[in-house]
């Protein structure tokens, strides 16, 4: 049993307090700065809740694409180098899907209200030149 609530719950409580109790009493620069702070707290909360699973999905996709099981950072570096040197293109099976899924996972954390993310999550993917459905991994 934990001695205190999980970090995500604490951050959510702070965010709600700032948004619901404090923000309505402020205006101008103070309200603007508080909104920035609330957004930062919300981003950290989503990162805590979602990043480990997103990283594991990315690691699994990269291992399939690159045929290896190195660290996530090493596989990201390898993928970047292969793309930069033309050794891997969007025609490579799975690459487009990997890039799209990675971007969607990142948007879920960074900008969950972004219209392109919402469209991807509702099955209306942006026109990326393919007929692929939104990845579910």
N, CA, C and O atoms as a GROMACS GRO file, in nm:
protein
  548
    1UNK      N    1   0.083  -0.118   0.000
    1UNK     CA    2   0.000   0.000   0.000
    1UNK      C    3   0.088   0.124   0.000
    1UNK      O    4   0.186   0.132   0.074
    2UNK      N    5   0.053   0.219  -0.083
    2UNK     CA    6   0.130   0.342  -0.096
    2UNK      C    7   0.095   0.440   0.018
    2UNK      O    8  -0.019   0.445   0.064
    3UNK      N    9   0.193   0.515   0.060
    3UNK     CA   10   0.173   0.613   0.166
    3UNK      C   11   0.103   0.739   0.116
    3UNK      O   12   0.055   0.819   0.196
    4UNK      N   13   0.098   0.756  -0.015
    4UNK     CA   14   0.034   0.874  -0.072
    4UNK      C   15  -0.028   0.837  -0.206
    4UNK      O   16   0.003   0.732  -0.262
    5UNK      N   17  -0.117   0.922  -0.258
    5UNK     CA   18  -0.178   0.893  -0.388
    5UNK      C   19  -0.072   0.889  -0.499
    5UNK      O   20   0.034   0.952  -0.486
    6UNK      N   21  -0.100   0.817  -0.606
    6UNK     CA   22  -0.006   0.815  -0.719
    6UNK      C   23   0.018   0.956  -0.774
    6UNK      O   24  -0.067   1.044  -0.764
    7UNK      N   25   0.136   0.974  -0.831
    7UNK     CA   26   0.175   1.106  -0.884
    7UNK      C   27   0.073   1.161  -0.982
    7UNK      O   28   0.041   1.280  -0.979
    8UNK      N   29   0.021   1.076  -1.069
    8UNK     CA   30  -0.077   1.122  -1.168
    8UNK      C   31  -0.202   1.179  -1.103
    8UNK      O   32  -0.256   1.279  -1.148
    9UNK      N   33  -0.248   1.115  -0.996
    9UNK     CA   34  -0.366   1.164  -0.925
    9UNK      C   35  -0.336   1.297  -0.855
    9UNK      O   36  -0.420   1.387  -0.854
   10UNK      N   37  -0.218   1.308  -0.798
   10UNK     CA   38  -0.180   1.434  -0.734
   10UNK      C   39  -0.175   1.548  -0.836
   10UNK      O   40  -0.225   1.658  -0.810
   11UNK      N   41  -0.115   1.522  -0.949
   11UNK     CA   42  -0.107   1.624  -1.053
   11UNK      C   43  -0.245   1.662  -1.104
   11UNK      O   44  -0.272   1.780  -1.130
   12UNK      N   45  -0.332   1.564  -1.118
   12UNK     CA   46  -0.468   1.592  -1.164
   12UNK      C   47  -0.542   1.680  -1.062
   12UNK      O   48  -0.614   1.773  -1.101
   13UNK      N   49  -0.525   1.652  -0.934
   13UNK     CA   50  -0.588   1.733  -0.830
   13UNK      C   51  -0.538   1.877  -0.833
   13UNK      O   52  -0.616   1.971  -0.823
   14UNK      N   53  -0.407   1.893  -0.846
   14UNK     CA   54  -0.349   2.028  -0.853
   14UNK      C   55  -0.402   2.101  -0.976
   14UNK      O   56  -0.440   2.218  -0.968
   15UNK      N   57  -0.405   2.033  -1.089
   15UNK     CA   58  -0.454   2.093  -1.213
   15UNK      C   59  -0.599   2.138  -1.200
   15UNK      O   60  -0.634   2.250  -1.239
   16UNK      N   61  -0.682   2.052  -1.144
   16UNK     CA   62  -0.823   2.088  -1.125
   16UNK      C   63  -0.837   2.208  -1.031
   16UNK      O   64  -0.916   2.299  -1.058
   17UNK      N   65  -0.763   2.209  -0.922
   17UNK     CA   66  -0.769   2.321  -0.829
   17UNK      C   67  -0.730   2.450  -0.899
   17UNK      O   68  -0.800   2.551  -0.890
   18UNK      N   69  -0.617   2.448  -0.969
   18UNK     CA   70  -0.570   2.569  -1.036
   18UNK      C   71  -0.671   2.617  -1.141
   18UNK      O   72  -0.700   2.736  -1.150
   19UNK      N   73  -0.724   2.523  -1.218
   19UNK     CA   74  -0.817   2.557  -1.325
   19UNK      C   75  -0.952   2.606  -1.270
   19UNK      O   76  -1.006   2.705  -1.316
   20UNK      N   77  -1.005   2.534  -1.170
   20UNK     CA   78  -1.141   2.561  -1.124
   20UNK      C   79  -1.149   2.665  -1.013
   20UNK      O   80  -1.245   2.741  -1.008
   21UNK      N   81  -1.050   2.670  -0.926
   21UNK     CA   82  -1.058   2.761  -0.812
   21UNK      C   83  -0.976   2.890  -0.831
   21UNK      O   84  -1.021   2.998  -0.792
   22UNK      N   85  -0.859   2.877  -0.890
   22UNK     CA   86  -0.771   2.994  -0.898
   22UNK      C   87  -0.785   3.071  -1.030
   22UNK      O   88  -0.792   3.194  -1.029
   23UNK      N   89  -0.789   3.001  -1.141
   23UNK     CA   90  -0.791   3.068  -1.272
   23UNK      C   91  -0.906   3.168  -1.287
   23UNK      O   92  -0.883   3.276  -1.341
   24UNK      N   93  -1.028   3.137  -1.242
   24UNK     CA   94  -1.136   3.234  -1.260
   24UNK      C   95  -1.113   3.368  -1.189
   24UNK      O   96  -1.174   3.468  -1.225
   25UNK      N   97  -1.024   3.370  -1.090
   25UNK     CA   98  -0.999   3.494  -1.017
   25UNK      C   99  -0.887   3.577  -1.079
   25UNK      O  100  -0.859   3.687  -1.032
   26UNK      N  101  -0.825   3.528  -1.183
   26UNK     CA  102  -0.714   3.598  -1.247
   26UNK      C  103  -0.752   3.649  -1.385
   26UNK      O  104  -0.848   3.602  -1.446
   27UNK      N  105  -0.676   3.746  -1.432
   27UNK     CA  106  -0.693   3.792  -1.569
   27UNK      C  107  -0.558   3.837  -1.624
   27UNK      O  108  -0.459   3.841  -1.552
   28UNK      N  109  -0.556   3.869  -1.749
   28UNK     CA  110  -0.435   3.919  -1.813
   28UNK      C  111  -0.319   3.822  -1.809
   28UNK      O  112  -0.335   3.702  -1.829
   29UNK      N  113  -0.202   3.877  -1.783
   29UNK     CA  114  -0.078   3.799  -1.786
   29UNK      C  115  -0.078   3.688  -1.681
   29UNK      O  116  -0.026   3.580  -1.706
   30UNK      N  117  -0.137   3.714  -1.564
   30UNK     CA  118  -0.139   3.611  -1.461
   30UNK      C  119  -0.225   3.492  -1.504
   30UNK      O  120  -0.186   3.377  -1.482
   31UNK      N  121  -0.338   3.518  -1.565
   31UNK     CA  122  -0.424   3.408  -1.613
   31UNK      C  123  -0.352   3.332  -1.725
   31UNK      O  124  -0.357   3.209  -1.729
   32UNK      N  125  -0.288   3.405  -1.813
   32UNK     CA  126  -0.213   3.341  -1.922
   32UNK      C  127  -0.104   3.250  -1.867
   32UNK      O  128  -0.090   3.135  -1.910
   33UNK      N  129  -0.026   3.301  -1.774
   33UNK     CA  130   0.082   3.222  -1.716
   33UNK      C  131   0.029   3.102  -1.639
   33UNK      O  132   0.091   2.996  -1.641
   34UNK      N  133  -0.083   3.118  -1.571
   34UNK     CA  134  -0.141   3.004  -1.501
   34UNK      C  135  -0.190   2.898  -1.599
   34UNK      O  136  -0.173   2.779  -1.573
   35UNK      N  137  -0.248   2.940  -1.711
   35UNK     CA  138  -0.291   2.842  -1.813
   35UNK      C  139  -0.171   2.763  -1.865
   35UNK      O  140  -0.181   2.642  -1.885
   36UNK      N  141  -0.060   2.830  -1.886
   36UNK     CA  142   0.062   2.761  -1.929
   36UNK      C  143   0.105   2.660  -1.824
   36UNK      O  144   0.141   2.547  -1.857
   37UNK      N  145   0.100   2.699  -1.698
   37UNK     CA  146   0.138   2.608  -1.590
   37UNK      C  147   0.043   2.489  -1.581
   37UNK      O  148   0.088   2.376  -1.562
   38UNK      N  149  -0.085   2.512  -1.596
   38UNK     CA  150  -0.183   2.403  -1.594
   38UNK      C  151  -0.158   2.308  -1.709
   38UNK      O  152  -0.162   2.186  -1.691
   39UNK      N  153  -0.131   2.362  -1.826
   39UNK     CA  154  -0.102   2.277  -1.942
   39UNK      C  155   0.023   2.193  -1.919
   39UNK      O  156   0.028   2.076  -1.958
   40UNK      N  157   0.125   2.251  -1.856
   40UNK     CA  158   0.248   2.177  -1.826
   40UNK      C  159   0.220   2.064  -1.727
   40UNK      O  160   0.270   1.953  -1.744
   41UNK      N  161   0.141   2.092  -1.625
   41UNK     CA  162   0.106   1.989  -1.527
   41UNK      C  163   0.028   1.876  -1.596
   41UNK      O  164   0.055   1.759  -1.571
   42UNK      N  165  -0.067   1.913  -1.682
   42UNK     CA  166  -0.146   1.811  -1.753
   42UNK      C  167  -0.058   1.726  -1.844
   42UNK      O  168  -0.077   1.605  -1.855
   43UNK      N  169   0.038   1.790  -1.911
   43UNK     CA  170   0.129   1.716  -1.998
   43UNK      C  171   0.212   1.617  -1.917
   43UNK      O  172   0.228   1.502  -1.958
   44UNK      N  173   0.265   1.660  -1.803
   44UNK     CA  174   0.344   1.570  -1.718
   44UNK      C  175   0.258   1.454  -1.670
   44UNK      O  176   0.305   1.340  -1.666
   45UNK      N  177   0.133   1.481  -1.633
   45UNK     CA  178   0.042   1.376  -1.588
   45UNK      C  179   0.020   1.272  -1.698
   45UNK      O  180   0.026   1.152  -1.673
   46UNK      N  181  -0.004   1.320  -1.821
   46UNK     CA  182  -0.024   1.227  -1.933
   46UNK      C  183   0.104   1.150  -1.962
   46UNK      O  184   0.100   1.031  -1.994
   47UNK      N  185   0.217   1.216  -1.951
   47UNK     CA  186   0.346   1.149  -1.974
   47UNK      C  187   0.365   1.035  -1.874
   47UNK      O  188   0.405   0.925  -1.911
   48UNK      N  189   0.337   1.061  -1.748
   48UNK     CA  190   0.349   0.957  -1.645
   48UNK      C  191   0.256   0.841  -1.676
   48UNK      O  192   0.294   0.725  -1.662
   49UNK      N  193   0.134   0.872  -1.717
   49UNK     CA  194   0.032   0.769  -1.740
   49UNK      C  195   0.056   0.689  -1.868
   49UNK      O  196   0.021   0.571  -1.873
   50UNK      N  197   0.113   0.751  -1.970
   50UNK     CA  198   0.113   0.689  -2.103
   50UNK      C  199   0.248   0.658  -2.164
   50UNK      O  200   0.256   0.574  -2.254
   51UNK      N  201   0.356   0.722  -2.117
   51UNK     CA  202   0.483   0.711  -2.187
   51UNK      C  203   0.542   0.571  -2.187
   51UNK      O  204   0.595   0.527  -2.289
   52UNK      N  205   0.534   0.499  -2.077
   52UNK     CA  206   0.594   0.366  -2.073
   52UNK      C  207   0.531   0.273  -2.177
   52UNK      O  208   0.602   0.201  -2.247
   53UNK      N  209   0.399   0.274  -2.186
   53UNK     CA  210   0.330   0.188  -2.284
   53UNK      C  211   0.362   0.233  -2.426
   53UNK      O  212   0.384   0.149  -2.514
   54UNK      N  213   0.366   0.364  -2.450
   54UNK     CA  214   0.398   0.414  -2.583
   54UNK      C  215   0.540   0.375  -2.623
   54UNK      O  216   0.565   0.335  -2.737
   55UNK      N  217   0.633   0.386  -2.529
   55UNK     CA  218   0.772   0.348  -2.558
   55UNK      C  219   0.785   0.198  -2.587
   55UNK      O  220   0.860   0.159  -2.676
   56UNK      N  221   0.712   0.117  -2.514
   56UNK     CA  222   0.716  -0.028  -2.537
   56UNK      C  223   0.659  -0.062  -2.675
   56UNK      O  224   0.713  -0.148  -2.744
   57UNK      N  225   0.550   0.003  -2.714
   57UNK     CA  226   0.495  -0.022  -2.849
   57UNK      C  227   0.595   0.021  -2.956
   57UNK      O  228   0.614  -0.048  -3.056
   58UNK      N  229   0.659   0.136  -2.934
   58UNK     CA  230   0.759   0.184  -3.030
   58UNK      C  231   0.877   0.087  -3.037
   58UNK      O  232   0.925   0.055  -3.146
   59UNK      N  233   0.924   0.041  -2.922
   59UNK     CA  234   1.036  -0.052  -2.918
   59UNK      C  235   1.002  -0.180  -2.993
   59UNK      O  236   1.085  -0.231  -3.068
   60UNK      N  237   0.883  -0.232  -2.976
   60UNK     CA  238   0.841  -0.355  -3.045
   60UNK      C  239   0.834  -0.332  -3.196
   60UNK      O  240   0.878  -0.417  -3.273
   61UNK      N  241   0.779  -0.218  -3.237
   61UNK     CA  242   0.772  -0.190  -3.381
   61UNK      C  243   0.911  -0.176  -3.441
   61UNK      O  244   0.937  -0.229  -3.549
   62UNK      N  245   1.000  -0.106  -3.371
   62UNK     CA  246   1.137  -0.088  -3.422
   62UNK      C  247   1.212  -0.220  -3.428
   62UNK      O  248   1.288  -0.244  -3.522
   63UNK      N  249   1.192  -0.305  -3.330
   63UNK     CA  250   1.257  -0.437  -3.333
   63UNK      C  251   1.213  -0.515  -3.455
   63UNK      O  252   1.294  -0.583  -3.517
   64UNK      N  253   1.085  -0.506  -3.490
   64UNK     CA  254   1.035  -0.574  -3.610
   64UNK      C  255   1.094  -0.511  -3.737
   64UNK      O  256   1.135  -0.582  -3.828
   65UNK      N  257   1.096  -0.379  -3.741
   65UNK     CA  258   1.147  -0.309  -3.859
   65UNK      C  259   1.296  -0.332  -3.881
   65UNK      O  260   1.341  -0.354  -3.994
   66UNK      N  261   1.372  -0.328  -3.772
   66UNK     CA  262   1.517  -0.331  -3.783
   66UNK      C  263   1.577  -0.469  -3.758
   66UNK      O  264   1.696  -0.491  -3.780
   67UNK      N  265   1.494  -0.560  -3.713
   67UNK     CA  266   1.541  -0.696  -3.690
   67UNK      C  267   1.637  -0.708  -3.573
   67UNK      O  268   1.729  -0.789  -3.575
   68UNK      N  269   1.615  -0.627  -3.472
   68UNK     CA  270   1.704  -0.634  -3.357
   68UNK      C  271   1.632  -0.601  -3.230
   68UNK      O  272   1.514  -0.565  -3.230
   69UNK      N  273   1.703  -0.613  -3.121
   69UNK     CA  274   1.645  -0.586  -2.991
   69UNK      C  275   1.731  -0.494  -2.908
   69UNK      O  276   1.741  -0.512  -2.787
   70UNK      N  277   1.791  -0.395  -2.970
   70UNK     CA  278   1.875  -0.299  -2.897
   70UNK      C  279   1.786  -0.208  -2.813
   70UNK      O  280   1.664  -0.223  -2.812
   71UNK      N  281   1.847  -0.115  -2.745
   71UNK     CA  282   1.769  -0.019  -2.666
   71UNK      C  283   1.685   0.067  -2.759
   71UNK      O  284   1.713   0.079  -2.878
   72UNK      N  285   1.582   0.125  -2.702
   72UNK     CA  286   1.494   0.212  -2.781
   72UNK      C  287   1.572   0.326  -2.844
   72UNK      O  288   1.556   0.355  -2.963
   73UNK      N  289   1.657   0.390  -2.767
   73UNK     CA  290   1.736   0.502  -2.820
   73UNK      C  291   1.828   0.457  -2.933
   73UNK      O  292   1.841   0.527  -3.033
   74UNK      N  293   1.890   0.342  -2.918
   74UNK     CA  294   1.980   0.291  -3.022
   74UNK      C  295   1.901   0.258  -3.149
   74UNK      O  296   1.947   0.287  -3.260
   75UNK      N  297   1.782   0.199  -3.133
   75UNK     CA  298   1.702   0.167  -3.252
   75UNK      C  299   1.649   0.294  -3.318
   75UNK      O  300   1.641   0.299  -3.440
   76UNK      N  301   1.614   0.395  -3.240
   76UNK     CA  302   1.572   0.522  -3.298
   76UNK      C  303   1.685   0.582  -3.381
   76UNK      O  304   1.664   0.630  -3.492
   77UNK      N  305   1.805   0.579  -3.324
   77UNK     CA  306   1.922   0.633  -3.394
   77UNK      C  307   1.948   0.557  -3.523
   77UNK      O  308   1.976   0.617  -3.627
   78UNK      N  309   1.939   0.424  -3.517
   78UNK     CA  310   1.960   0.342  -3.637
   78UNK      C  311   1.856   0.375  -3.743
   78UNK      O  312   1.890   0.390  -3.861
   79UNK      N  313   1.731   0.386  -3.702
   79UNK     CA  314   1.625   0.419  -3.799
   79UNK      C  315   1.651   0.555  -3.863
   79UNK      O  316   1.639   0.569  -3.984
   80UNK      N  317   1.686   0.654  -3.782
   80UNK     CA  318   1.716   0.787  -3.836
   80UNK      C  319   1.829   0.782  -3.938
   80UNK      O  320   1.822   0.845  -4.044
   81UNK      N  321   1.934   0.708  -3.905
   81UNK     CA  322   2.047   0.697  -3.997
   81UNK      C  323   2.006   0.628  -4.126
   81UNK      O  324   2.045   0.671  -4.235
   82UNK      N  325   1.929   0.521  -4.116
   82UNK     CA  326   1.886   0.449  -4.236
   82UNK      C  327   1.800   0.539  -4.326
   82UNK      O  328   1.814   0.537  -4.448
   83UNK      N  329   1.712   0.616  -4.264
   83UNK     CA  330   1.628   0.708  -4.342
   83UNK      C  331   1.714   0.817  -4.405
   83UNK      O  332   1.699   0.848  -4.523
   84UNK      N  333   1.806   0.875  -4.326
   84UNK     CA  334   1.890   0.985  -4.375
   84UNK      C  335   1.978   0.942  -4.492
   84UNK      O  336   2.002   1.020  -4.584
   85UNK      N  337   2.026   0.816  -4.489
   85UNK     CA  338   2.115   0.768  -4.594
   85UNK      C  339   2.041   0.697  -4.706
   85UNK      O  340   2.104   0.642  -4.797
   86UNK      N  341   1.908   0.696  -4.700
   86UNK     CA  342   1.829   0.635  -4.805
   86UNK      C  343   1.822   0.483  -4.800
   86UNK      O  344   1.772   0.421  -4.894
   87UNK      N  345   1.870   0.423  -4.693
   87UNK     CA  346   1.866   0.278  -4.680
   87UNK      C  347   1.727   0.229  -4.644
   87UNK      O  348   1.698   0.110  -4.655
   88UNK      N  349   1.640   0.320  -4.600
   88UNK     CA  350   1.503   0.286  -4.566
   88UNK      C  351   1.415   0.400  -4.614
   88UNK      O  352   1.442   0.517  -4.586
   89UNK      N  353   1.308   0.365  -4.685
   89UNK     CA  354   1.215   0.466  -4.736
   89UNK      C  355   1.073   0.429  -4.691
   89UNK      O  356   1.051   0.324  -4.631
   90UNK      N  357   0.979   0.516  -4.722
   90UNK     CA  358   0.840   0.490  -4.686
   90UNK      C  359   0.783   0.368  -4.756
   90UNK      O  360   0.677   0.319  -4.719
   91UNK      N  361   0.853   0.319  -4.859
   91UNK     CA  362   0.810   0.196  -4.927
   91UNK      C  363   0.843   0.072  -4.846
   91UNK      O  364   0.789  -0.036  -4.872
   92UNK      N  365   0.932   0.086  -4.749
   92UNK     CA  366   0.969  -0.026  -4.662
   92UNK      C  367   0.846  -0.072  -4.585
   92UNK      O  368   0.782   0.010  -4.518
   93UNK      N  369   0.811  -0.200  -4.593
   93UNK     CA  370   0.692  -0.248  -4.520
   93UNK      C  371   0.700  -0.215  -4.371
   93UNK      O  372   0.797  -0.248  -4.303
   94UNK      N  373   0.597  -0.151  -4.323
   94UNK     CA  374   0.586  -0.120  -4.181
   94UNK      C  375   0.639   0.016  -4.140
   94UNK      O  376   0.606   0.064  -4.032
   95UNK      N  377   0.722   0.080  -4.223
   95UNK     CA  378   0.783   0.206  -4.182
   95UNK      C  379   0.678   0.316  -4.168
   95UNK      O  380   0.672   0.385  -4.065
   96UNK      N  381   0.595   0.333  -4.269
   96UNK     CA  382   0.492   0.438  -4.263
   96UNK      C  383   0.402   0.416  -4.142
   96UNK      O  384   0.368   0.510  -4.070
   97UNK      N  385   0.363   0.291  -4.120
   97UNK     CA  386   0.276   0.260  -4.006
   97UNK      C  387   0.346   0.290  -3.873
   97UNK      O  388   0.285   0.343  -3.780
   98UNK      N  389   0.474   0.257  -3.867
   98UNK     CA  390   0.551   0.285  -3.745
   98UNK      C  391   0.558   0.435  -3.719
   98UNK      O  392   0.532   0.480  -3.607
   99UNK      N  393   0.591   0.512  -3.820
   99UNK     CA  394   0.603   0.657  -3.802
   99UNK      C  395   0.470   0.718  -3.761
   99UNK      O  396   0.465   0.806  -3.675
  100UNK      N  397   0.364   0.672  -3.823
  100UNK     CA  398   0.230   0.724  -3.792
  100UNK      C  399   0.191   0.686  -3.649
  100UNK      O  400   0.143   0.770  -3.574
  101UNK      N  401   0.211   0.562  -3.612
  101UNK     CA  402   0.175   0.517  -3.477
  101UNK      C  403   0.257   0.591  -3.371
  101UNK      O  404   0.204   0.626  -3.265
  102UNK      N  405   0.385   0.614  -3.400
  102UNK     CA  406   0.470   0.687  -3.306
  102UNK      C  407   0.421   0.831  -3.291
  102UNK      O  408   0.416   0.884  -3.180
  103UNK      N  409   0.386   0.894  -3.402
  103UNK     CA  410   0.335   1.031  -3.397
  103UNK      C  411   0.203   1.037  -3.320
  103UNK      O  412   0.181   1.129  -3.241
  104UNK      N  413   0.116   0.940  -3.342
  104UNK     CA  414  -0.012   0.937  -3.272
  104UNK      C  415   0.009   0.918  -3.122
  104UNK      O  416  -0.056   0.986  -3.042
  105UNK      N  417   0.097   0.829  -3.084
  105UNK     CA  418   0.126   0.810  -2.942
  105UNK      C  419   0.180   0.939  -2.880
  105UNK      O  420   0.144   0.974  -2.768
  106UNK      N  421   0.267   1.008  -2.954
  106UNK     CA  422   0.325   1.133  -2.901
  106UNK      C  423   0.218   1.240  -2.888
  106UNK      O  424   0.215   1.314  -2.789
  107UNK      N  425   0.129   1.249  -2.988
  107UNK     CA  426   0.022   1.348  -2.982
  107UNK      C  427  -0.074   1.321  -2.867
  107UNK      O  428  -0.126   1.414  -2.805
  108UNK      N  429  -0.098   1.193  -2.838
  108UNK     CA  430  -0.187   1.158  -2.726
  108UNK      C  431  -0.133   1.216  -2.596
  108UNK      O  432  -0.210   1.251  -2.507
  109UNK      N  433  -0.004   1.225  -2.584
  109UNK     CA  434   0.059   1.280  -2.464
  109UNK      C  435   0.071   1.432  -2.474
  109UNK      O  436   0.033   1.503  -2.381
  110UNK      N  437   0.125   1.481  -2.584
  110UNK     CA  438   0.156   1.624  -2.597
  110UNK      C  439   0.034   1.711  -2.627
  110UNK      O  440   0.017   1.817  -2.567
  111UNK      N  441  -0.050   1.667  -2.720
  111UNK     CA  442  -0.159   1.750  -2.770
  111UNK      C  443  -0.285   1.667  -2.796
  111UNK      O  444  -0.324   1.653  -2.912
  112UNK      N  445  -0.348   1.613  -2.693
  112UNK     CA  446  -0.462   1.524  -2.716
  112UNK      C  447  -0.585   1.592  -2.776
  112UNK      O  448  -0.678   1.524  -2.819
  113UNK      N  449  -0.588   1.725  -2.779
  113UNK     CA  450  -0.701   1.793  -2.841
  113UNK      C  451  -0.669   1.841  -2.983
  113UNK      O  452  -0.751   1.909  -3.044
  114UNK      N  453  -0.552   1.808  -3.035
  114UNK     CA  454  -0.509   1.847  -3.170
  114UNK      C  455  -0.600   1.780  -3.273
  114UNK      O  456  -0.624   1.660  -3.264
  115UNK      N  457  -0.649   1.856  -3.368
  115UNK     CA  458  -0.751   1.805  -3.461
  115UNK      C  459  -0.703   1.685  -3.542
  115UNK      O  460  -0.782   1.594  -3.567
  116UNK      N  461  -0.578   1.682  -3.584
  116UNK     CA  462  -0.528   1.567  -3.661
  116UNK      C  463  -0.524   1.441  -3.574
  116UNK      O  464  -0.552   1.331  -3.622
  117UNK      N  465  -0.490   1.457  -3.447
  117UNK     CA  466  -0.491   1.343  -3.355
  117UNK      C  467  -0.634   1.293  -3.336
  117UNK      O  468  -0.659   1.173  -3.342
  118UNK      N  469  -0.726   1.385  -3.314
  118UNK     CA  470  -0.866   1.346  -3.295
  118UNK      C  471  -0.921   1.277  -3.419
  118UNK      O  472  -0.996   1.179  -3.408
  119UNK      N  473  -0.885   1.327  -3.537
  119UNK     CA  474  -0.930   1.263  -3.661
  119UNK      C  475  -0.873   1.122  -3.673
  119UNK      O  476  -0.944   1.030  -3.714
  120UNK      N  477  -0.746   1.105  -3.639
  120UNK     CA  478  -0.685   0.973  -3.646
  120UNK      C  479  -0.752   0.876  -3.549
  120UNK      O  480  -0.769   0.758  -3.580
  121UNK      N  481  -0.789   0.925  -3.434
  121UNK     CA  482  -0.849   0.839  -3.333
  121UNK      C  483  -0.994   0.805  -3.363
  121UNK      O  484  -1.047   0.707  -3.311
  122UNK      N  485  -1.060   0.885  -3.447
  122UNK     CA  486  -1.199   0.857  -3.482
  122UNK      C  487  -1.209   0.783  -3.615
  122UNK      O  488  -1.319   0.764  -3.667
  123UNK      N  489  -1.095   0.742  -3.671
  123UNK     CA  490  -1.097   0.666  -3.795
  123UNK      C  491  -1.102   0.753  -3.919
  123UNK      O  492  -1.132   0.702  -4.028
  124UNK      N  493  -1.072   0.881  -3.906
  124UNK     CA  494  -1.068   0.971  -4.021
  124UNK      C  495  -0.925   1.020  -4.039
  124UNK      O  496  -0.897   1.138  -4.018
  125UNK      N  497  -0.834   0.930  -4.078
  125UNK     CA  498  -0.693   0.970  -4.085
  125UNK      C  499  -0.670   1.081  -4.186
  125UNK      O  500  -0.737   1.089  -4.289
  126UNK      N  501  -0.575   1.166  -4.154
  126UNK     CA  502  -0.535   1.271  -4.245
  126UNK      C  503  -0.480   1.208  -4.372
  126UNK      O  504  -0.429   1.096  -4.368
  127UNK      N  505  -0.491   1.278  -4.483
  127UNK     CA  506  -0.445   1.224  -4.609
  127UNK      C  507  -0.293   1.222  -4.610
  127UNK      O  508  -0.228   1.326  -4.626
  128UNK      N  509  -0.237   1.104  -4.591
  128UNK     CA  510  -0.091   1.091  -4.588
  128UNK      C  511  -0.040   1.016  -4.711
  128UNK      O  512   0.074   0.971  -4.716
  129UNK      N  513  -0.127   1.003  -4.808
  129UNK     CA  514  -0.086   0.934  -4.930
  129UNK      C  515  -0.102   0.784  -4.924
  129UNK      O  516  -0.059   0.713  -5.015
  130UNK      N  517  -0.164   0.735  -4.818
  130UNK     CA  518  -0.185   0.591  -4.806
  130UNK      C  519  -0.329   0.564  -4.773
  130UNK      O  520  -0.406   0.656  -4.744
  131UNK      N  521  -0.365   0.438  -4.778
  131UNK     CA  522  -0.500   0.398  -4.742
  131UNK      C  523  -0.499   0.319  -4.613
  131UNK      O  524  -0.588   0.238  -4.589
  132UNK      N  525  -0.401   0.342  -4.530
  132UNK     CA  526  -0.387   0.268  -4.405
  132UNK      C  527  -0.484   0.321  -4.302
  132UNK      O  528  -0.508   0.441  -4.293
  133UNK      N  529  -0.540   0.230  -4.225
  133UNK     CA  530  -0.624   0.271  -4.114
  133UNK      C  531  -0.535   0.318  -3.999
  133UNK      O  532  -0.416   0.288  -3.996
  134UNK      N  533  -0.595   0.392  -3.906
  134UNK     CA  534  -0.521   0.437  -3.788
  134UNK      C  535  -0.471   0.317  -3.712
  134UNK      O  536  -0.548   0.224  -3.686
  135UNK      N  537  -0.345   0.316  -3.674
  135UNK     CA  538  -0.290   0.202  -3.601
  135UNK      C  539  -0.356   0.188  -3.466
  135UNK      O  540  -0.391   0.288  -3.402
  136UNK      N  541  -0.372   0.066  -3.421
  136UNK     CA  542  -0.434   0.039  -3.292
  136UNK      C  543  -0.331  -0.002  -3.188
  136UNK      O  544  -0.366  -0.027  -3.073
  137UNK      N  545  -0.204  -0.009  -3.228
  137UNK     CA  546  -0.101  -0.051  -3.132
  137UNK      C  547  -0.040   0.066  -3.061
  137UNK      O  548   0.048   0.049  -2.977
   0.00000   0.00000   0.00000
